[in-house]
Amino acid sequence: MKKAKELTMPTKGEKFNLESGEILLVGTATVLLRYTGFPILTDPK
């Protein structure tokens, strides 16, 4: 099994990057979105 990427939250005072993000397909319908340093995990079950 591959090691997952480490997600880090922006530190206090650090500006958010509104022009980039990440989408990671975790499983069949589970997705991890990362936008402006904020991770969102979706799981429909």
N, C-alpha and C positions, 0 to 999 in steps of 0.2 A: 504494500500500500504506500502511495506517495505521501510525503509530508505536506500538510496544508501550508499555505502562505500565512505568515504572521501579519495580523492587522493591528495597526497602531492608531490611536486617536490623536488628533492634533493637540498640542500643548496649549495652555492658556496664552492668549495673545497671538498665536500663530494664525495666519490668514488661511481661509478655505480656498481650495482650487475648484472653481465652479465649472471649469472646462474639461475635467477628466473624471473618470470613475471606473469601476470594475464590475463585471458580472461573472460570477462563478457558479457553474452548474454543479451542485453537490450530489444530487441523486436524480431519480426519475422526474420528480416535480419540485424538488427543493432547490431554491436559488438563493445565493448570497449576493446582495447588491451593496456596493460601497460608493457613496457619492458624498462629496464635501467632507470626507473623513468619517462619515457616519455609516456604520454597517446595518443593513436591514436583511434579516433572514426570513424567507417566505417558506411556509410548509402548509400545503392545503389540507393535510389530514389532521 
